[in-house]
Amino acid sequence: MLTTVIWSAIVAFAAYKLVDLLIGLRVTEEEEREGLDISSHGETAYNR
């Protein structure tokens, strides 16, 4: 059981790092400031 837990942790960490290197896990500070609804989806959250 311990081997399975350790193996799962290693594979999950490797997948996490791979995704981080390929596409990134965070948006830029400018996108966050602008709002993720607009930058990610092209929509506004609320009517002004």
C-alpha positions in Angstrom: 0.0 0.0 0.0 2.8 2.4 0.8 4.4 1.7 -2.6 1.1 2.7 -4.3 0.9 5.9 -2.3 4.4 6.9 -3.0 4.1 6.0 -6.7 0.9 8.0 -7.0 2.5 11.0 -5.4 5.5 10.9 -7.7 3.3 10.6 -10.8 1.0 13.4 -9.7 4.0 15.7 -9.0 5.5 14.9 -12.4 2.1 15.6 -14.1 1.9 18.9 -12.1 5.3 20.0 -13.2 4.7 19.0 -16.8 1.5 21.1 -17.0 3.3 24.0 -15.3 6.1 23.9 -17.9 3.9 23.4 -21.0 0.9 25.8 -20.4 1.5 27.3 -17.0 -0.7 27.2 -13.9 -1.3 30.9 -13.3 -2.5 33.8 -15.4 -0.4 36.9 -15.7 -0.8 39.7 -13.2 -2.3 41.9 -16.0 -5.0 39.3 -16.8 -5.8 39.0 -13.1 -6.1 42.7 -12.7 -8.3 43.0 -15.8 -10.5 40.2 -14.7 -10.5 36.6 -15.6 -14.0 36.7 -17.0 -12.8 39.1 -19.7 -9.3 37.7 -20.3 -10.2 34.0 -20.2 -13.8 33.9 -21.5 -14.3 37.2 -23.3 -17.4 38.0 -21.1 -18.2 40.5 -18.4 -19.4 39.2 -15.1 -21.8 42.1 -14.3 -23.6 44.6 -16.3 -22.4 48.2 -15.7 
